[in-house]
Amino acid sequence: MTNLSTFVKRIRDIMRNDAGINGDAQRIEQIAWMLFLKVYDAKEADWDVEAPENEPYTSIIPEPCRWSNWAYDDKSGSAMTGDKLLNFVNNVLFPVLKGRDAEYEGETIPGIQVTADTPIKKAIVRTTFEDANQYMKDGVLLRQVINEIDAVDFGDYEESHAFGEIYETILRELQSAGSAGEFYTPRAVTDFMAQMIQPKIGEEMADFACGTGGFITSWLKELDRQVVTTADRAAYGTSIYGIEKKQFPYMLCITNMLLHGLDVPRVYHANSLTHKVLDYTEDDQFDVILMNPPYGGSEKADVKSNFPADLASSETADLFMSVIMYRLKQNGRAAVILPDGFLFGTDNAKINIKKKLLSEFNLHTVVRMPASVFSPYTPITTNILFFDRTGPTTSTWFYRLDMPEGYKHFSKTKPMKLEHFAPVAAWWNDRKPLTQDGFDKAKEYTVQQLTEELGYNLDQCGYPHEEEEILDPLDLIQRYQEERASLNAEIDRVLAEITAKLGGNQP
């Protein structure tokens, strides 16, 4: 494939002509399932070559449904297209991958079946397609998109590596794809957190709401620098654990892991909040936890019943914080993104979660981030909490990361970059109090101050005031578009909840 940099644009241009595609969110989901099958096909070719002669590799995907058997176009004019292709994808491929039998050319193709004995690298096909959608209605345009994707040679190391960068572009598009933006944490943030947590070969990290796998990818990037031996490489491949509740980001994450060379990605399609936290044992704990829990949502009573009464918050982020504390190993480390509401919250559950955090864990650092880090999806101001399980907190440092010079507001065209964390990275190993314009920028508080004097209010070294921004017309239009996208995402979320409660189907 040539000119990888225009890959996403070419596919988007094709899909814009299809009546079944409505917006970037559906466009990216459409690309995602095809990319997964293409990447998985390349992996299966590797597994087939590596299999011992006495145990040949067998695919969980029936032969007619394997990518190389239906999607490949040898330019002889025999490749399926138009209505024939559309019928195959809608009435054969998708039912079979979802586990249902289908009729094809006079034969019954059995649906994929998964049992407890099915290897993870095979079971992921069924779980990836459980709730996947095929939106396109024009079989000729579908063939054109398939040909674009099939042109990528994942057997070629350089091209496969280059496509990893293209895949990052696709994930970044989620930030402006309506409600899908919730699945993506800016790479600058995940990279910074992974660097500060300092991964080590032999450790296992977890993300219990892993979305598209951003934290896992940043962890693997840091760990890869330490790989020297084959044993190191094996430890690298088994160092991650992820759970994702929603089908679409789960599919993106699995594809992401396959692209990063993980033959057996331990990423599961499940809800981390549906397990009783008191039932977790040491076998369920991890050396490192990196994550950005969903926030702003509320949970039903049956979910809250999985938590001790004093920790049973209605706020999703609070519940994930409890899961994190129960699943962090002794001497383990964690870096977690939480909204301002957690820091200053005074309801019983939040106070009790903070009591547990400070009395059983060492909350050594809180990094306050600017409000527009997650723009345009949400304007909520967030923070990174760094803590470990080495003993109770004795003191906590707070550091306010201000907007970089020349920036008034992060946006799609001016996103946050890793270099913007340079001030806090430089301060990290040489900590000292800092003030700016008469306000605390970095300050250490004893646990007595935080608990007895401040009543568990962790809202320290915050942003002292908001200046009125006077933007030029183009920036003003950009801000309006971002805020409109955020509002539309919230409207879509509420409508989806109402539709679900009324027992209807989402469009």
C-alpha positions as CSV (number, residue, x, y, z in Angstrom):
1,M,0.0,0.0,0.0
2,T,1.3,3.5,-0.8
3,N,0.5,6.8,0.8
4,L,-0.7,5.4,4.2
5,S,-1.2,9.0,5.4
6,T,-4.3,9.4,3.2
7,F,-5.8,6.0,4.1
8,V,-8.5,7.3,6.5
9,K,-9.4,10.2,4.1
10,R,-9.9,7.8,1.2
11,I,-12.2,5.5,3.1
12,R,-14.1,8.4,4.6
13,D,-14.7,9.9,1.1
14,I,-16.0,6.5,-0.2
15,M,-18.4,6.1,2.8
16,R,-19.8,9.6,2.5
17,N,-21.6,8.3,-0.6
18,D,-23.3,5.4,1.2
19,A,-26.8,6.1,2.5
20,G,-26.4,3.7,5.4
21,I,-23.6,5.7,7.0
22,N,-24.6,8.5,9.2
23,G,-21.7,10.4,10.7
24,D,-18.2,9.7,11.9
25,A,-19.2,7.4,14.7
26,Q,-20.8,4.9,12.3
27,R,-18.1,5.4,9.8
28,I,-15.4,4.5,12.3
29,E,-17.3,1.5,13.6
30,Q,-17.7,0.3,10.0
31,I,-14.0,0.6,9.4
32,A,-13.3,-1.1,12.7
33,W,-14.8,-4.5,12.1
34,M,-13.2,-4.8,8.7
35,L,-9.8,-3.8,10.1
36,F,-10.2,-6.4,12.8
37,L,-10.8,-9.2,10.3
38,K,-7.9,-8.1,8.1
39,V,-5.5,-7.9,11.0
40,Y,-6.8,-11.2,12.4
41,D,-6.3,-12.9,9.0
42,A,-2.7,-11.8,9.0
43,K,-2.2,-13.1,12.5
44,E,-3.8,-16.5,11.5
45,A,-1.3,-16.7,8.7
46,D,1.6,-16.3,11.3
47,W,0.0,-18.9,13.6
48,D,-0.4,-21.3,10.8
49,V,3.3,-21.1,9.9
50,E,4.4,-21.3,13.6
51,A,2.2,-24.4,14.4
52,P,4.0,-27.7,14.8
53,E,3.5,-30.3,12.1
54,N,1.6,-32.7,14.4
55,E,-0.7,-29.9,15.6
56,P,-1.7,-27.8,12.5
57,Y,-3.5,-24.6,13.2
58,T,-7.2,-24.6,12.7
59,S,-9.2,-21.3,12.5
60,I,-12.3,-20.8,14.5
61,I,-13.7,-18.9,11.5
62,P,-15.3,-21.2,8.9
63,E,-13.4,-21.1,5.6
64,P,-15.9,-19.2,3.5
65,C,-15.9,-16.4,6.2
66,R,-12.1,-16.0,6.5
67,W,-11.1,-12.6,5.2
68,S,-8.7,-14.0,2.6
69,N,-11.4,-16.2,1.1
70,W,-14.2,-13.5,0.6
71,A,-12.6,-10.1,0.8
72,Y,-9.4,-10.6,-1.3
73,D,-9.7,-9.2,-4.8
74,D,-7.3,-10.7,-7.3
75,K,-8.4,-8.2,-10.0
76,S,-9.7,-11.0,-12.2
77,G,-13.3,-9.8,-11.9
78,S,-14.3,-12.7,-9.7
79,A,-14.4,-10.9,-6.4
80,M,-17.9,-10.4,-4.8
81,T,-19.3,-7.0,-5.2
82,G,-22.7,-5.2,-5.3
83,D,-25.7,-7.0,-4.0
84,K,-23.9,-10.4,-3.9
85,L,-21.3,-8.9,-1.5
86,L,-23.9,-7.1,0.6
87,N,-26.0,-10.3,0.9
88,F,-22.9,-12.3,1.9
89,V,-21.8,-9.8,4.6
90,N,-25.3,-9.2,6.0
91,N,-26.8,-12.8,5.8
92,V,-23.7,-15.0,6.1
93,L,-20.6,-13.4,7.5
94,F,-22.2,-11.5,10.4
95,P,-24.6,-14.2,11.6
96,V,-21.8,-16.8,11.5
97,L,-19.4,-14.6,13.5
98,K,-22.1,-13.8,16.0
99,G,-22.7,-17.6,16.5
100,R,-25.6,-18.3,14.3
101,D,-25.7,-20.9,11.4
102,A,-26.2,-19.5,7.9
103,E,-27.0,-20.9,4.5
104,Y,-24.4,-20.2,1.7
105,E,-24.3,-21.7,-1.8
106,G,-26.5,-24.6,-0.7
107,E,-24.6,-25.5,2.4
108,T,-25.0,-24.7,6.1
109,I,-22.1,-22.8,7.6
110,P,-22.0,-23.3,11.4
111,G,-21.9,-20.3,13.6
112,I,-18.9,-19.7,15.8
113,Q,-19.2,-21.4,19.1
114,V,-17.1,-20.6,22.2
115,T,-16.7,-22.7,25.3
116,A,-14.6,-22.3,28.5
117,D,-11.8,-24.4,26.7
118,T,-11.7,-22.1,23.6
119,P,-8.2,-20.3,23.5
120,I,-8.5,-16.6,24.0
121,K,-7.0,-15.8,20.6
122,K,-9.9,-17.7,19.0
123,A,-12.6,-16.7,21.4
124,I,-12.0,-13.0,20.7
125,V,-13.6,-13.3,17.2
126,R,-17.0,-14.2,18.7
127,T,-16.8,-11.6,21.5
128,T,-15.6,-8.9,19.1
129,F,-18.7,-9.4,16.8
130,E,-21.4,-10.0,19.5
131,D,-22.8,-6.5,19.0
132,A,-20.9,-5.3,15.9
133,N,-22.9,-3.5,13.2
134,Q,-22.7,-3.4,9.4
135,Y,-24.1,-0.1,8.2
136,M,-23.3,0.1,4.5
137,K,-26.1,-0.3,2.0
138,D,-24.2,-0.1,-1.3
139,G,-22.3,-3.2,-2.1
140,V,-20.1,-1.5,-4.7
141,L,-18.9,1.1,-2.2
142,L,-18.4,-1.7,0.4
143,R,-16.1,-3.4,-2.1
144,Q,-14.2,-0.2,-2.6
145,V,-13.6,0.2,1.2
146,I,-12.7,-3.5,1.5
147,N,-10.1,-3.1,-1.2
148,E,-8.5,-0.1,0.5
149,I,-8.2,-2.1,3.7
150,D,-7.0,-5.3,2.0
151,A,-4.2,-3.3,0.4
152,V,-2.4,-3.0,3.7
153,D,0.2,-5.7,4.0
154,F,0.4,-6.7,7.7
155,G,3.0,-9.3,6.8
156,D,5.4,-6.5,6.0
157,Y,6.9,-5.2,9.3
158,E,7.5,-1.7,8.1
159,E,4.0,-1.3,6.6
160,S,2.4,-2.9,9.6
161,H,4.3,-0.6,12.0
162,A,3.3,2.4,9.8
163,F,-0.3,1.3,10.0
164,G,-0.1,1.3,13.8
165,E,0.3,5.1,13.4
166,I,-2.7,5.2,11.1
167,Y,-4.7,3.3,13.6
168,E,-3.8,5.9,16.2
169,T,-5.3,8.5,13.8
170,I,-8.5,6.5,13.6
171,L,-8.7,6.4,17.4
172,R,-8.1,10.1,17.7
173,E,-11.1,10.6,15.3
174,L,-13.2,9.3,18.2
175,Q,-12.7,12.6,20.0
176,S,-15.0,14.3,17.5
177,A,-17.3,11.4,16.7
178,G,-20.1,12.2,19.0
179,S,-20.6,10.0,22.1
180,A,-17.8,7.7,20.9
181,G,-15.4,10.3,22.3
182,E,-15.7,8.8,25.7
183,F,-13.6,5.9,24.6
184,Y,-10.5,7.8,24.0
185,T,-8.1,9.4,26.5
186,P,-5.6,11.7,24.7
187,R,-2.3,9.9,24.1
188,A,-0.3,12.6,25.7
189,V,-2.1,11.9,29.0
190,T,-1.7,8.1,28.8
191,D,2.0,8.4,27.8
192,F,2.7,10.7,30.7
193,M,1.0,8.5,33.2
194,A,2.8,5.4,31.9
195,Q,6.2,7.2,32.1
196,M,5.6,8.3,35.7
197,I,4.5,4.8,36.8
198,Q,7.8,3.3,35.4
199,P,6.8,-0.2,34.2
200,K,9.1,-3.1,34.9
201,I,9.5,-6.4,33.0
202,G,7.6,-9.1,34.9
203,E,4.9,-6.7,36.2
204,E,1.2,-7.0,35.2
205,M,-0.9,-3.9,34.6
206,A,-4.7,-3.6,34.4
207,D,-7.3,-1.2,33.1
208,F,-10.8,-2.1,34.2
209,A,-12.5,0.3,31.7
210,C,-9.9,0.1,28.9
211,G,-11.8,1.6,26.0
212,T,-9.7,1.5,22.9
213,G,-6.6,0.4,24.9
214,G,-4.8,3.7,25.1
215,F,-3.3,3.1,28.6
216,I,-2.4,-0.5,27.6
217,T,-0.6,0.8,24.5
218,S,1.3,3.4,26.5
219,W,2.3,0.8,29.0
220,L,3.5,-1.5,26.2
221,K,5.5,1.3,24.6
222,E,7.4,2.0,27.9
223,L,7.9,-1.7,28.6
224,D,9.1,-2.5,25.1
225,R,12.2,-0.4,25.7
226,Q,13.3,-2.9,28.4
227,V,12.9,-6.0,26.3
228,V,16.2,-7.8,25.8
229,T,15.7,-11.5,25.9
230,T,13.0,-13.9,24.6
231,A,11.9,-14.3,28.2
232,D,11.4,-10.5,28.4
233,R,9.4,-10.6,25.2
234,A,7.2,-13.4,26.6
235,A,6.6,-11.3,29.8
236,Y,5.8,-8.3,27.6
237,G,3.1,-10.2,25.8
238,T,1.4,-11.3,29.1
239,S,1.8,-8.1,31.0
240,I,-1.6,-6.6,30.3
241,Y,-5.2,-7.1,31.4
242,G,-8.2,-5.1,30.2
243,I,-11.9,-5.1,30.6
244,E,-14.3,-3.0,28.5
245,K,-18.1,-2.9,28.8
246,K,-19.0,-1.5,25.4
247,Q,-18.7,-3.5,22.2
248,F,-17.3,-0.9,19.9
249,P,-14.3,0.2,21.9
250,Y,-13.7,-3.4,22.8
251,M,-13.4,-4.2,19.1
252,L,-11.0,-1.3,18.6
253,C,-8.9,-2.4,21.6
254,I,-8.6,-6.0,20.5
255,T,-7.4,-4.8,17.0
256,N,-5.0,-2.4,18.7
257,M,-3.5,-5.3,20.7
258,L,-3.1,-7.5,17.7
259,L,-1.4,-4.6,15.9
260,H,1.0,-4.4,18.8
261,G,2.1,-8.0,18.5
262,L,0.0,-9.5,21.3
263,D,-1.1,-12.9,20.0
264,V,-3.2,-13.5,23.1
265,P,-4.6,-10.2,24.2
266,R,-6.1,-10.5,27.7
267,V,-8.9,-8.1,27.1
268,Y,-12.4,-9.1,28.0
269,H,-15.8,-7.8,27.0
270,A,-17.5,-7.4,30.4
271,N,-18.5,-4.9,33.1
272,S,-16.0,-4.5,36.0
273,L,-18.7,-3.3,38.3
274,T,-20.8,-6.4,38.3
275,H,-18.5,-8.4,40.6
276,K,-18.6,-8.2,44.4
277,V,-15.4,-6.5,45.4
278,L,-15.2,-8.4,48.7
279,D,-14.8,-11.6,46.8
280,Y,-11.5,-10.5,45.2
281,T,-8.5,-12.4,46.3
282,E,-4.7,-11.8,45.8
283,D,-5.0,-13.7,42.6
284,D,-7.2,-10.9,41.3
285,Q,-4.8,-8.2,42.0
286,F,-2.2,-6.4,39.8
287,D,1.1,-4.7,40.2
288,V,0.0,-1.6,38.3
289,I,-3.3,0.0,37.5
290,L,-3.6,2.7,34.9
291,M,-7.0,4.0,34.0
292,N,-9.5,6.7,33.3
293,P,-12.8,5.5,34.8
294,P,-16.0,6.6,33.2
295,Y,-17.5,9.5,35.2
296,G,-20.7,11.5,35.1
297,G,-22.8,8.4,35.0
298,S,-24.9,6.7,37.7
299,E,-25.4,3.1,38.5
300,K,-28.4,1.0,39.5
301,A,-29.0,-0.5,42.9
302,D,-28.1,-4.0,41.8
303,V,-24.6,-2.7,40.7
304,K,-24.1,-0.8,44.0
305,S,-25.0,-4.0,45.9
306,N,-21.6,-5.3,44.8
307,F,-19.9,-2.8,47.1
308,P,-19.8,-2.4,50.9
309,A,-22.6,-0.2,52.1
310,D,-20.3,2.6,53.1
311,L,-18.6,2.7,49.6
312,A,-21.8,2.2,47.5
313,S,-21.8,5.5,45.6
314,S,-24.2,6.2,42.7
315,E,-21.3,7.8,40.8
316,T,-19.6,5.5,38.4
317,A,-16.1,6.9,38.9
318,D,-16.4,6.4,42.7
319,L,-17.3,2.7,42.2
320,F,-14.3,2.2,39.9
321,M,-12.1,3.8,42.5
322,S,-13.2,1.1,45.0
323,V,-12.5,-1.6,42.5
324,I,-9.0,-0.2,41.9
325,M,-8.3,-0.2,45.7
326,Y,-9.5,-3.8,46.1
327,R,-7.5,-5.0,43.0
328,L,-4.1,-3.3,43.6
329,K,-1.4,-5.6,44.9
330,Q,0.6,-5.0,48.1
331,N,3.4,-2.6,47.0
332,G,1.6,-2.0,43.8
333,R,1.3,1.4,42.0
334,A,-1.6,3.2,40.4
335,A,-2.3,6.3,38.3
336,V,-6.0,7.2,37.9
337,I,-7.8,10.1,36.3
338,L,-10.7,11.4,38.3
339,P,-12.9,14.5,38.0
340,D,-12.9,17.5,40.4
341,G,-16.1,16.2,42.0
342,F,-14.2,13.4,43.6
343,L,-11.7,15.8,45.2
344,F,-14.2,18.1,46.9
345,G,-17.2,15.7,47.1
346,T,-18.7,15.6,50.6
347,D,-21.4,12.9,50.3
348,N,-20.9,9.9,52.6
349,A,-19.6,7.5,49.9
350,K,-17.0,9.9,48.5
351,I,-15.7,10.7,52.0
352,N,-15.5,7.0,52.9
353,I,-13.7,6.2,49.7
354,K,-11.2,9.0,50.4
355,K,-10.8,7.7,54.0
356,K,-9.9,4.3,52.7
357,L,-7.5,5.7,50.1
358,L,-5.6,7.8,52.6
359,S,-5.6,5.3,55.5
360,E,-4.7,2.2,53.4
361,F,-2.8,3.6,50.5
362,N,-0.1,6.2,49.9
363,L,-1.6,9.0,47.9
364,H,1.7,10.8,47.1
365,T,0.8,13.0,44.2
366,V,-2.3,14.7,42.7
367,V,-1.7,16.5,39.3
368,R,-4.4,19.0,38.5
369,M,-5.0,19.2,34.7
370,P,-6.5,22.1,32.6
371,A,-10.2,22.0,31.9
372,S,-10.0,21.5,28.1
373,V,-7.8,18.3,28.1
374,F,-10.8,16.2,27.0
375,S,-12.3,18.8,24.7
376,P,-14.6,18.7,22.8
377,Y,-16.2,15.7,24.5
378,T,-16.4,17.2,28.0
379,P,-15.4,20.4,29.7
380,I,-15.1,18.7,33.1
381,T,-11.8,19.4,34.8
382,T,-9.9,16.2,35.7
383,N,-6.9,15.2,37.8
384,I,-4.4,12.4,37.9
385,L,-4.1,10.6,41.3
386,F,-0.8,8.7,41.8
387,F,-0.8,6.3,44.7
388,D,0.7,3.0,45.9
389,R,-0.1,0.3,48.4
390,T,3.0,0.6,50.5
391,G,1.3,1.9,53.6
392,P,-1.0,4.8,54.7
393,T,-0.6,8.3,53.4
394,T,1.6,10.6,55.4
395,S,1.6,13.6,53.0
396,T,0.4,14.4,49.5
397,W,1.8,16.8,47.0
398,F,-0.5,18.7,44.7
399,Y,0.7,20.2,41.4
400,R,-1.3,22.4,39.1
401,L,-0.4,22.0,35.4
402,D,-1.2,25.3,33.8
403,M,-2.0,25.8,30.1
404,P,1.2,26.0,28.0
405,E,2.3,29.4,26.7
406,G,0.4,30.4,23.6
407,Y,-2.6,28.2,24.4
408,K,-5.9,29.5,25.7
409,H,-7.8,26.2,25.1
410,F,-6.9,22.7,23.9
411,S,-8.9,21.7,20.8
412,K,-8.9,19.2,18.0
413,T,-6.6,21.4,16.0
414,K,-4.4,22.2,19.1
415,P,-4.5,19.1,21.2
416,M,-2.5,18.5,24.4
417,K,1.0,17.1,23.7
418,L,3.3,15.1,25.9
419,E,5.7,18.0,25.9
420,H,3.1,20.0,27.8
421,F,3.7,17.8,30.8
422,A,7.4,18.8,30.9
423,P,7.0,21.2,33.8
424,V,5.5,18.6,36.1
425,A,8.0,15.9,34.9
426,A,10.8,18.3,35.7
427,W,9.3,19.0,39.2
428,W,8.6,15.3,39.9
429,N,12.0,14.3,41.2
430,D,12.9,17.7,42.8
431,R,9.7,18.6,44.6
432,K,9.4,22.0,46.2
433,P,6.5,24.4,46.9
434,L,5.7,26.8,44.0
435,T,3.4,29.8,43.8
436,Q,2.2,31.8,40.8
437,D,0.4,35.1,40.9
438,G,0.1,34.7,44.7
439,F,-1.7,31.3,44.4
440,D,-0.3,27.9,45.3
441,K,0.9,26.0,42.2
442,A,2.6,23.1,44.1
443,K,2.3,22.4,47.7
444,E,2.6,19.5,50.1
445,Y,-0.1,18.7,52.7
446,T,0.1,16.4,55.6
447,V,-2.5,13.7,56.0
448,Q,-3.6,15.5,59.2
449,Q,-4.2,18.7,57.3
450,L,-6.2,16.9,54.6
451,T,-8.4,14.9,57.0
452,E,-8.7,17.0,60.2
453,E,-8.4,20.6,58.9
454,L,-9.8,20.2,55.4
455,G,-12.3,17.5,56.0
456,Y,-11.1,15.2,53.2
457,N,-11.2,18.1,50.7
458,L,-8.5,17.2,48.1
459,D,-9.3,20.2,46.0
460,Q,-6.0,21.9,46.6
461,C,-3.7,24.0,44.3
462,G,-6.6,24.4,41.9
463,Y,-7.1,27.0,39.2
464,P,-7.5,30.3,41.1
465,H,-9.7,32.1,38.5
466,E,-10.9,32.0,35.0
467,E,-10.0,34.9,32.8
468,E,-12.5,36.0,30.2
469,E,-11.2,34.8,26.8
470,I,-11.3,37.1,23.8
471,L,-10.9,34.8,20.8
472,D,-10.4,35.6,17.2
473,P,-13.3,34.7,14.9
474,L,-11.8,31.4,13.7
475,D,-11.1,30.2,17.3
476,L,-14.5,31.3,18.4
477,I,-16.1,29.2,15.6
478,Q,-13.9,26.2,16.6
479,R,-14.9,26.6,20.3
480,Y,-18.6,26.7,19.2
481,Q,-18.2,23.6,17.2
482,E,-16.5,21.7,20.0
483,E,-19.2,22.8,22.6
484,R,-21.9,21.8,20.1
485,A,-20.3,18.4,19.7
486,S,-20.2,17.9,23.4
487,L,-23.8,18.9,23.8
488,N,-24.9,16.6,21.0
489,A,-23.0,13.7,22.6
490,E,-24.8,14.3,25.9
491,I,-28.2,14.5,24.1
492,D,-27.4,11.2,22.3
493,R,-26.5,9.6,25.6
494,V,-29.7,10.7,27.3
495,L,-31.9,9.7,24.3
496,A,-30.2,6.3,24.3
497,E,-31.0,5.8,28.0
498,I,-34.7,6.9,27.4
499,T,-35.0,4.5,24.4
500,A,-33.5,1.6,26.4
501,K,-35.9,2.2,29.3
502,L,-38.8,2.3,26.9
503,G,-37.7,-1.0,25.5
504,G,-37.0,0.3,22.0
505,N,-34.1,-0.2,19.7
506,Q,-31.5,2.5,19.1
507,P,-31.2,3.6,15.5
